[in-house]
Amino acid sequence: MQNKHFDELADSIVGIDNKTLAKAFLKNLLTPAELEEAVKRLQIVKLLNKGVPQREVAKKLHVSIGKISRGSRELKYGETGFKQVLK
């Protein structure tokens, strides 16, 4: 991934000032499957951040433990973005 292009994407996201435009942008940027995956990933991380056990998250969101483990690793060892956004 080229940093310049990543910066352009981040700038585009930061420049969005309303929910309707944000939703339209995401629908244009991502395929329906990618969008669904991103929505689930955010829900996984939100629940884990609240202390919900992994098995309960898996059952509630109908996802595999593997997906839950990935979210857990991101919270523990990944960039701080999730933690800052989920405050």
N, CA, C and O atoms as a MOPAC input file, in Angstrom:
PM7 MOZYME 1SCF
protein

 N      0.85600 1    -1.17000 1     0.00000 1
 C      0.00000 1     0.00000 1     0.00000 1
 C      0.90100 1     1.23100 1     0.00000 1
 O      1.80900 1     1.34700 1     0.82200 1
 N      0.64600 1     2.12600 1    -0.90800 1
 C      1.43800 1     3.34900 1    -0.98600 1
 C      0.92600 1     4.36100 1     0.02800 1
 O     -0.27600 1     4.61500 1     0.11200 1
 N      1.82800 1     4.92700 1     0.78500 1
 C      1.44100 1     5.87500 1     1.82400 1
 C      0.67100 1     7.06500 1     1.26200 1
 O     -0.27700 1     7.53600 1     1.88900 1
 N      1.06000 1     7.55100 1     0.10200 1
 C      0.37200 1     8.69900 1    -0.49700 1
 C     -1.10600 1     8.37200 1    -0.74000 1
 O     -1.99000 1     9.17700 1    -0.44700 1
 N     -1.35000 1     7.19300 1    -1.27300 1
 C     -2.73100 1     6.80600 1    -1.57600 1
 C     -3.52100 1     6.53600 1    -0.30300 1
 O     -4.70800 1     6.85000 1    -0.22100 1
 N     -2.85900 1     5.95400 1     0.68100 1
 C     -3.50700 1     5.72800 1     1.97100 1
 C     -3.86300 1     7.06900 1     2.61100 1
 O     -4.94700 1     7.23100 1     3.17300 1
 N     -2.94300 1     8.02500 1     2.51900 1
 C     -3.20400 1     9.37300 1     3.03400 1
 C     -4.40200 1    10.01200 1     2.32400 1
 O     -5.22400 1    10.67100 1     2.96000 1
 N     -4.49800 1     9.81500 1     1.01100 1
 C     -5.62800 1    10.36600 1     0.25300 1
 C     -6.94700 1     9.76300 1     0.72300 1
 O     -7.94900 1    10.46900 1     0.83900 1
 N     -6.94800 1     8.45800 1     0.99400 1
 C     -8.15800 1     7.81200 1     1.49600 1
 C     -8.52200 1     8.37200 1     2.86600 1
 O     -9.68200 1     8.69800 1     3.11900 1
 N     -7.53300 1     8.48200 1     3.75000 1
 C     -7.78800 1     9.03400 1     5.08500 1
 C     -8.30600 1    10.46200 1     4.99100 1
 O     -9.23400 1    10.83400 1     5.71000 1
 N     -7.71500 1    11.26000 1     4.11400 1
 C     -8.18100 1    12.64100 1     3.93000 1
 C     -9.62400 1    12.67800 1     3.43200 1
 O    -10.41200 1    13.52600 1     3.85100 1
 N     -9.96200 1    11.74900 1     2.53300 1
 C    -11.33800 1    11.69000 1     2.02500 1
 C    -12.31700 1    11.38700 1     3.15200 1
 O    -13.39000 1    11.98400 1     3.22900 1
 N    -11.94400 1    10.46000 1     4.02000 1
 C    -12.80900 1    10.09200 1     5.13800 1
 C    -12.94300 1    11.25200 1     6.11700 1
 O    -14.04400 1    11.55600 1     6.57600 1
 N    -11.84300 1    11.88900 1     6.43000 1
 C    -11.86300 1    13.01400 1     7.36500 1
 C    -12.70100 1    14.16900 1     6.81200 1
 O    -13.31000 1    14.91900 1     7.57500 1
 N    -12.73000 1    14.30800 1     5.50000 1
 C    -13.47800 1    15.39900 1     4.88200 1
 C    -14.98400 1    15.19600 1     4.83700 1
 O    -15.71500 1    16.11300 1     4.46200 1
 N    -15.46000 1    14.02500 1     5.20900 1
 C    -16.89800 1    13.75400 1     5.19100 1
 C    -17.52400 1    14.37000 1     6.43400 1
 O    -17.08900 1    14.12300 1     7.55900 1
 N    -18.55100 1    15.17400 1     6.20900 1
 C    -19.12400 1    15.91200 1     7.34400 1
 C    -20.55700 1    15.53400 1     7.69100 1
 O    -21.17700 1    16.18100 1     8.53500 1
 N    -21.09200 1    14.49700 1     7.05500 1
 C    -22.43400 1    14.06300 1     7.45500 1
 C    -22.63000 1    12.57700 1     7.17400 1
 O    -21.96700 1    11.99400 1     6.31700 1
 N    -23.54500 1    11.99100 1     7.91100 1
 C    -23.76700 1    10.54700 1     7.85700 1
 C    -24.24600 1    10.07600 1     6.48800 1
 O    -23.81100 1     9.02100 1     6.02500 1
 N    -25.12100 1    10.81900 1     5.83100 1
 C    -25.64200 1    10.41300 1     4.53000 1
 C    -24.51500 1    10.31000 1     3.51500 1
 O    -24.44300 1     9.34500 1     2.75500 1
 N    -23.63300 1    11.30500 1     3.50300 1
 C    -22.49900 1    11.28700 1     2.59000 1
 C    -21.53800 1    10.15700 1     2.95300 1
 O    -21.00600 1     9.49400 1     2.06300 1
 N    -21.31100 1     9.93000 1     4.23700 1
 C    -20.41800 1     8.85700 1     4.67900 1
 C    -20.94100 1     7.49900 1     4.20900 1
 O    -20.17300 1     6.67400 1     3.71300 1
 N    -22.23000 1     7.27000 1     4.36200 1
 C    -22.81700 1     5.99800 1     3.93500 1
 C    -22.70600 1     5.82500 1     2.42000 1
 O    -22.38100 1     4.73900 1     1.94000 1
 N    -22.97300 1     6.88900 1     1.67200 1
 C    -22.86800 1     6.82300 1     0.21400 1
 C    -21.42700 1     6.54000 1    -0.21300 1
 O    -21.18700 1     5.73000 1    -1.10900 1
 N    -20.48100 1     7.20500 1     0.42700 1
 C    -19.06200 1     6.99500 1     0.11500 1
 C    -18.66600 1     5.54100 1     0.36400 1
 O    -18.02000 1     4.91700 1    -0.47800 1
 N    -19.05200 1     5.00500 1     1.51900 1
 C    -18.70700 1     3.62100 1     1.84400 1
 C    -19.34700 1     2.64300 1     0.86600 1
 O    -18.71800 1     1.66300 1     0.46500 1
 N    -20.59000 1     2.90300 1     0.48300 1
 C    -21.26300 1     2.02500 1    -0.48000 1
 C    -20.59700 1     2.08200 1    -1.84900 1
 O    -20.57100 1     1.08300 1    -2.56700 1
 N    -20.06100 1     3.24100 1    -2.21700 1
 C    -19.34000 1     3.37000 1    -3.48400 1
 C    -17.95800 1     2.73300 1    -3.41500 1
 O    -17.49300 1     2.14100 1    -4.38900 1
 N    -17.30900 1     2.85200 1    -2.27600 1
 C    -15.93600 1     2.38700 1    -2.11400 1
 C    -15.83200 1     0.87200 1    -1.97000 1
 O    -14.92200 1     0.25300 1    -2.52000 1
 N    -16.76300 1     0.28100 1    -1.23400 1
 C    -16.69100 1    -1.13500 1    -0.88400 1
 C    -17.77200 1    -1.94400 1    -1.59500 1
 O    -18.84800 1    -1.43300 1    -1.90500 1
 N    -17.46800 1    -3.20600 1    -1.84300 1
 C    -18.49900 1    -4.10300 1    -2.36400 1
 C    -19.47700 1    -4.38300 1    -1.22200 1
 O    -19.14900 1    -4.14000 1    -0.06100 1
 N    -20.67100 1    -4.89000 1    -1.53400 1
 C    -21.59800 1    -5.23000 1    -0.45000 1
 C    -20.98700 1    -6.20600 1     0.56200 1
 O    -21.21200 1    -6.06400 1     1.76400 1
 N    -20.22300 1    -7.18600 1     0.09400 1
 C    -19.59800 1    -8.14900 1     1.01100 1
 C    -18.54100 1    -7.47300 1     1.88900 1
 O    -18.45800 1    -7.75100 1     3.08500 1
 N    -17.74500 1    -6.59600 1     1.30400 1
 C    -16.72900 1    -5.87500 1     2.08400 1
 C    -17.37800 1    -4.96700 1     3.11900 1
 O    -16.90500 1    -4.86300 1     4.25100 1
 N    -18.45100 1    -4.31900 1     2.72600 1
 C    -19.15800 1    -3.43300 1     3.63500 1
 C    -19.76200 1    -4.21800 1     4.79700 1
 O    -19.68000 1    -3.78900 1     5.94800 1
 N    -20.36500 1    -5.36000 1     4.49900 1
 C    -20.93500 1    -6.20400 1     5.55000 1
 C    -19.84400 1    -6.68500 1     6.50500 1
 O    -20.04000 1    -6.71900 1     7.72000 1
 N    -18.69800 1    -7.05500 1     5.94400 1
 C    -17.57300 1    -7.51200 1     6.76300 1
 C    -17.06600 1    -6.38000 1     7.66900 1
 O    -16.77200 1    -6.61300 1     8.84100 1
 N    -16.96700 1    -5.19000 1     7.14500 1
 C    -16.51100 1    -4.04200 1     7.94000 1
 C    -17.49300 1    -3.72200 1     9.06100 1
 O    -17.08400 1    -3.40800 1    10.17900 1
 N    -18.77900 1    -3.80100 1     8.76600 1
 C    -19.80900 1    -3.54400 1     9.77500 1
 C    -19.70800 1    -4.57900 1    10.89600 1
 O    -19.76100 1    -4.23000 1    12.07500 1
 N    -19.56400 1    -5.84400 1    10.52700 1
 C    -19.43700 1    -6.89900 1    11.55000 1
 C    -18.16500 1    -6.72700 1    12.36400 1
 O    -18.17300 1    -6.90700 1    13.58200 1
 N    -17.06400 1    -6.37400 1    11.68800 1
 C    -15.80000 1    -6.20800 1    12.40700 1
 C    -15.91600 1    -5.10800 1    13.45700 1
 O    -15.41100 1    -5.25500 1    14.57000 1
 N    -16.57300 1    -4.01800 1    13.10900 1
 C    -16.75500 1    -2.92800 1    14.07500 1
 C    -17.61300 1    -3.39300 1    15.24800 1
 O    -17.30900 1    -3.06900 1    16.39600 1
 N    -18.67700 1    -4.14400 1    14.98000 1
 C    -19.53000 1    -4.64300 1    16.05600 1
 C    -18.76800 1    -5.61000 1    16.96200 1
 O    -18.94200 1    -5.59300 1    18.18100 1
 N    -17.92500 1    -6.45000 1    16.36300 1
 C    -17.10100 1    -7.37700 1    17.14100 1
 C    -16.21300 1    -6.59900 1    18.09800 1
 O    -16.17100 1    -6.89000 1    19.29400 1
 N    -15.51500 1    -5.62400 1    17.57500 1
 C    -14.57400 1    -4.85600 1    18.38900 1
 C    -15.30400 1    -4.05100 1    19.46300 1
 O    -14.81200 1    -3.92500 1    20.58500 1
 N    -16.45900 1    -3.51300 1    19.13200 1
 C    -17.23100 1    -2.76100 1    20.13400 1
 C    -17.62700 1    -3.65900 1    21.30200 1
 O    -17.48400 1    -3.27700 1    22.46400 1
 N    -18.12500 1    -4.85100 1    20.98700 1
 C    -18.53600 1    -5.77000 1    22.05400 1
 C    -17.34100 1    -6.24200 1    22.87800 1
 O    -17.41200 1    -6.29000 1    24.10600 1
 N    -16.24600 1    -6.59000 1    22.20900 1
 C    -15.04300 1    -7.00900 1    22.93500 1
 C    -14.52700 1    -5.89000 1    23.83200 1
 O    -14.10300 1    -6.13100 1    24.96200 1
 N    -14.56800 1    -4.67900 1    23.32200 1
 C    -14.09500 1    -3.52200 1    24.09000 1
 C    -14.93600 1    -3.30100 1    25.34600 1
 O    -14.44800 1    -2.77500 1    26.34700 1
 N    -16.20700 1    -3.71100 1    25.28100 1
 C    -17.09800 1    -3.60400 1    26.44400 1
 C    -16.91400 1    -4.76700 1    27.41500 1
 O    -17.52600 1    -4.78700 1    28.48200 1
 N    -16.07200 1    -5.73700 1    27.04900 1
 C    -15.81000 1    -6.87200 1    27.92900 1
 C    -16.69200 1    -8.07800 1    27.69700 1
 O    -16.68400 1    -9.00300 1    28.50900 1
 N    -17.45400 1    -8.09800 1    26.61300 1
 C    -18.30900 1    -9.24700 1    26.30900 1
 C    -17.40500 1   -10.42600 1    25.93500 1
 O    -16.50500 1   -10.26200 1    25.11100 1
 N    -17.62200 1   -11.60000 1    26.51600 1
 C    -16.79400 1   -12.77800 1    26.20400 1
 C    -16.87000 1   -13.14900 1    24.71300 1
 O    -17.89300 1   -12.95800 1    24.05500 1
 N    -15.75300 1   -13.68300 1    24.21200 1
 C    -15.66100 1   -14.01100 1    22.78600 1
 C    -16.75900 1   -14.95400 1    22.31500 1
 O    -17.33100 1   -14.74300 1    21.24600 1
 N    -17.06100 1   -15.97200 1    23.08000 1
 C    -18.10000 1   -16.93200 1    22.65700 1
 C    -19.47500 1   -16.27100 1    22.57700 1
 O    -20.27400 1   -16.59700 1    21.69900 1
 N    -19.74500 1   -15.35300 1    23.48300 1
 C    -21.01600 1   -14.63100 1    23.45500 1
 C    -21.08900 1   -13.71200 1    22.22900 1
 O    -22.14100 1   -13.58800 1    21.60300 1
 N    -19.97300 1   -13.07400 1    21.89600 1
 C    -19.91300 1   -12.22700 1    20.69900 1
 C    -20.17200 1   -13.07500 1    19.46100 1
 O    -20.95200 1   -12.68800 1    18.59000 1
 N    -19.51800 1   -14.23200 1    19.38300 1
 C    -19.68900 1   -15.12700 1    18.23500 1
 C    -21.14400 1   -15.53900 1    18.07400 1
 O    -21.67900 1   -15.54100 1    16.96500 1
 N    -21.77500 1   -15.88500 1    19.18000 1
 C    -23.17500 1   -16.31500 1    19.14100 1
 C    -24.09100 1   -15.15500 1    18.74300 1
 O    -24.98800 1   -15.32100 1    17.91700 1
 N    -23.86400 1   -14.00000 1    19.32700 1
 C    -24.71900 1   -12.84300 1    19.07200 1
 C    -24.62800 1   -12.36200 1    17.62100 1
 O    -25.63900 1   -11.99300 1    17.02400 1
 N    -23.42100 1   -12.36700 1    17.05900 1
 C    -23.22100 1   -11.82900 1    15.70800 1
 C    -23.16300 1   -12.90200 1    14.62100 1
 O    -23.03700 1   -12.58900 1    13.43700 1
 N    -23.25600 1   -14.18400 1    15.03800 1
 C    -23.21300 1   -15.30200 1    14.08700 1
 C    -21.92500 1   -15.28300 1    13.27100 1
 O    -21.95000 1   -15.35800 1    12.04200 1
 N    -20.79900 1   -15.18200 1    13.97900 1
 C    -19.49500 1   -15.21000 1    13.33900 1
 C    -18.62100 1   -16.25100 1    14.03100 1
 O    -18.90600 1   -16.68400 1    15.14700 1
 N    -17.55600 1   -16.64000 1    13.34400 1
 C    -16.65700 1   -17.66100 1    13.89100 1
 C    -15.76900 1   -17.08400 1    14.99400 1
 O    -15.55100 1   -15.87500 1    15.08100 1
 N    -15.27000 1   -17.98500 1    15.82300 1
 C    -14.33400 1   -17.59500 1    16.87100 1
 C    -13.07400 1   -16.99600 1    16.24600 1
 O    -12.45800 1   -16.10900 1    16.83800 1
 N    -12.68400 1   -17.46500 1    15.06700 1
 C    -11.51600 1   -16.91700 1    14.36400 1
 C    -11.66200 1   -15.43100 1    14.09000 1
 O    -10.71800 1   -14.66100 1    14.27200 1
 N    -12.85300 1   -15.03200 1    13.65100 1
 C    -13.09900 1   -13.60600 1    13.40200 1
 C    -13.03900 1   -12.81100 1    14.70700 1
 O    -12.54700 1   -11.68300 1    14.74200 1
 N    -13.54100 1   -13.41300 1    15.75800 1
 C    -13.51900 1   -12.75600 1    17.06400 1
 C    -12.07100 1   -12.60900 1    17.53700 1
 O    -11.68700 1   -11.56400 1    18.06300 1
 N    -11.27900 1   -13.65100 1    17.34800 1
 C     -9.87100 1   -13.61400 1    17.76300 1
 C     -9.11300 1   -12.51600 1    17.03700 1
 O     -8.26500 1   -11.84500 1    17.62600 1
 N     -9.41500 1   -12.33500 1    15.76300 1
 C     -8.75500 1   -11.27400 1    15.00000 1
 C     -9.07900 1    -9.91300 1    15.60200 1
 O     -8.18900 1    -9.08100 1    15.77500 1
 N    -10.34700 1    -9.68400 1    15.92000 1
 C    -10.74700 1    -8.42900 1    16.55000 1
 C    -10.07200 1    -8.22800 1    17.88900 1
 O     -9.66500 1    -7.11700 1    18.23100 1
 N     -9.95600 1    -9.29900 1    18.64100 1
 C     -9.30800 1    -9.23900 1    19.94400 1
 C     -7.83800 1    -8.86500 1    19.80400 1
 O     -7.32500 1    -8.04300 1    20.56200 1
 N     -7.15800 1    -9.47600 1    18.82500 1
 C     -5.74600 1    -9.14500 1    18.58300 1
 C     -5.58200 1    -7.68500 1    18.18400 1
 O     -4.64200 1    -7.01900 1    18.61700 1
 N     -6.49900 1    -7.19200 1    17.35900 1
 C     -6.42800 1    -5.78900 1    16.94100 1
 C     -6.54500 1    -4.85600 1    18.14500 1
 O     -5.82300 1    -3.86300 1    18.24000 1
 N     -7.44600 1    -5.17500 1    19.05000 1
 C     -7.60200 1    -4.34400 1    20.24900 1
 C     -6.36000 1    -4.39100 1    21.13200 1
 O     -5.95600 1    -3.37200 1    21.69200 1
 N     -5.75600 1    -5.56700 1    21.25600 1
 C     -4.60800 1    -5.73000 1    22.14800 1
 C     -3.30000 1    -5.25100 1    21.54100 1
 O     -2.50600 1    -4.59800 1    22.21700 1
 N     -3.06600 1    -5.57000 1    20.26300 1
 C     -1.74400 1    -5.36000 1    19.68100 1
 C     -1.71700 1    -4.44700 1    18.46800 1
 O     -0.63800 1    -4.05700 1    18.02400 1
 N     -2.85700 1    -4.10100 1    17.92600 1
 C     -2.90100 1    -3.31500 1    16.69400 1
 C     -2.70400 1    -1.82400 1    16.94100 1
 O     -2.39400 1    -1.39200 1    18.05100 1
 N     -2.88800 1    -1.07600 1    15.90700 1
 C     -2.85400 1     0.38400 1    16.01300 1
 C     -3.88300 1     0.81500 1    17.03900 1
 O     -4.75900 1     0.03000 1    17.40300 1
 N     -3.79400 1     2.02300 1    17.50200 1
 C     -4.70200 1     2.49400 1    18.55900 1
 C     -6.00700 1     3.06400 1    18.02400 1
 O     -6.81600 1     3.56900 1    18.80200 1
 N     -6.23000 1     2.99600 1    16.71900 1
 C     -7.41600 1     3.60100 1    16.13700 1
 C     -8.72700 1     3.12200 1    16.71300 1
 O     -9.60200 1     3.92800 1    17.02800 1
 N     -8.87200 1     1.80800 1    16.85600 1
 C    -10.12000 1     1.27700 1    17.41700 1
 C    -10.36200 1     1.84300 1    18.79400 1
 O    -11.45100 1     2.34100 1    19.07800 1
 N     -9.36900 1     1.77500 1    19.64700 1
 C     -9.53400 1     2.22900 1    21.02200 1
 C     -9.89300 1     3.70700 1    21.08300 1
 O    -10.71100 1     4.11200 1    21.91000 1
 N     -9.29800 1     4.50400 1    20.23100 1
 C     -9.58000 1     5.93700 1    20.24300 1
 C    -10.97800 1     6.24800 1    19.72000 1
 O    -11.66300 1     7.12700 1    20.24300 1
 N    -11.39200 1     5.53200 1    18.69900 1
 C    -12.72200 1     5.77500 1    18.12700 1
 C    -13.81800 1     5.24800 1    19.02600 1
 O    -14.90200 1     5.82800 1    19.06900 1
 N    -13.56700 1     4.16000 1    19.74800 1
 C    -14.59200 1     3.52700 1    20.58800 1
 C    -14.74000 1     4.15900 1    21.95400 1
 O    -15.54800 1     3.67800 1    22.74800 1
 N    -14.01800 1     5.19200 1    22.26600 1
 C    -14.10300 1     5.83500 1    23.59000 1
 C    -15.51800 1     6.17400 1    23.95500 1
 O    -15.76500 1     6.71800 1    25.03100 1

